[in-house]
Amino acid sequence: MDKLIPDPPVPPLHLDIAADANAERVIDSYLNPKPAQPDKKPPPHQLFTVVEGVDVESLLANLSETLASANAMANDLAFDLEDSRRHVALGLQQLIELGLLLANRALDVIDPR
């Protein structure tokens, strides 16, 4: 008795190249993962940066200390000025004091005393 289907079946002559490329890309993503992209460098006009990975409490503590220093400088400057310039310096000092209060409240929420 003659067979109509060859044993074993003959593979198709054309290959689906796009499917092979997709399969290779999927397999490579699991077996050969690409390293993470390096962090972007700050723009050239930016002089200062904050180190990556610093915890929020340390950032807020440094913010609080910086605002306290600015508060002291603005307060000292205000008493050396007169008239409208003194009012401007005192206004800046009050804004700095408000920022200091907010930073200290944020520190209290993160690490209640």
C-alpha positions in Angstrom: 0.0 0.0 0.0 1.4 3.4 -1.0 1.5 6.3 1.5 0.2 9.7 0.5 2.2 11.5 3.2 6.0 11.1 3.2 7.5 9.7 6.4 8.9 12.1 8.0 7.1 15.2 6.6 9.3 17.5 4.6 9.8 20.9 6.3 8.7 24.0 4.3 11.4 25.5 2.2 10.8 29.1 3.4 11.7 30.3 6.9 9.8 33.0 8.8 12.8 35.3 9.5 10.8 37.8 11.4 9.5 35.1 13.8 13.0 33.8 14.3 14.3 37.3 15.1 11.4 37.9 17.6 12.1 34.5 19.2 15.8 35.3 19.5 15.0 38.7 21.0 12.7 37.1 23.6 15.2 34.4 24.5 18.0 37.0 24.8 16.0 39.2 27.1 15.9 36.3 29.6 19.2 34.6 29.0 21.4 37.7 28.1 19.8 40.7 29.7 21.3 44.0 28.7 22.9 46.1 31.6 20.9 49.0 32.9 21.4 52.3 31.1 23.9 54.5 33.0 22.4 57.5 34.7 22.2 60.6 32.6 24.8 63.2 33.3 23.6 66.6 34.6 23.4 69.4 32.0 26.7 71.4 31.7 25.2 74.5 33.2 24.2 72.7 36.4 26.9 73.1 39.0 25.6 71.1 41.9 23.8 67.8 42.1 22.5 65.5 44.9 24.0 62.1 45.2 21.7 59.3 44.1 20.4 56.9 46.7 20.3 59.3 49.6 17.4 58.6 51.9 14.6 61.1 52.4 15.4 61.7 56.0 18.9 62.8 55.2 17.7 65.1 52.4 15.1 66.8 54.7 17.7 67.1 57.6 20.1 68.9 55.2 17.3 71.1 53.9 16.4 72.0 57.4 20.0 73.0 58.3 20.4 74.9 55.0 17.2 76.9 55.7 18.2 77.6 59.3 21.5 79.0 58.0 19.7 81.2 55.4 17.3 82.3 58.1 20.2 83.5 60.3 21.9 85.3 57.4 18.6 87.1 56.3 17.9 88.0 59.9 21.3 89.5 60.3 21.1 91.4 57.0 17.7 92.8 57.9 19.0 94.6 60.9 21.7 96.3 58.9 19.2 97.7 56.4 16.7 100.5 56.7 13.2 101.3 55.4 11.9 99.3 52.4 15.1 97.2 52.0 14.7 96.0 55.6 11.1 95.0 54.9 12.2 93.0 51.8 14.9 91.2 53.9 12.4 90.5 56.7 9.9 89.1 54.1 12.6 86.8 52.7 13.5 85.8 56.3 9.8 84.9 56.9 9.6 82.8 53.7 12.7 81.0 54.8 11.2 80.4 58.2 8.1 79.0 56.6 10.2 76.6 54.5 12.1 75.6 57.6 8.8 74.8 59.5 7.6 72.7 56.5 10.9 70.8 56.4 10.8 70.1 60.1 7.2 68.9 60.0 8.1 66.5 57.1 11.0 65.2 59.2 8.6 64.7 62.2 6.2 62.7 59.9 9.0 60.5 58.6 10.7 59.9 62.0 8.3 60.8 64.8 10.2 61.8 68.0 
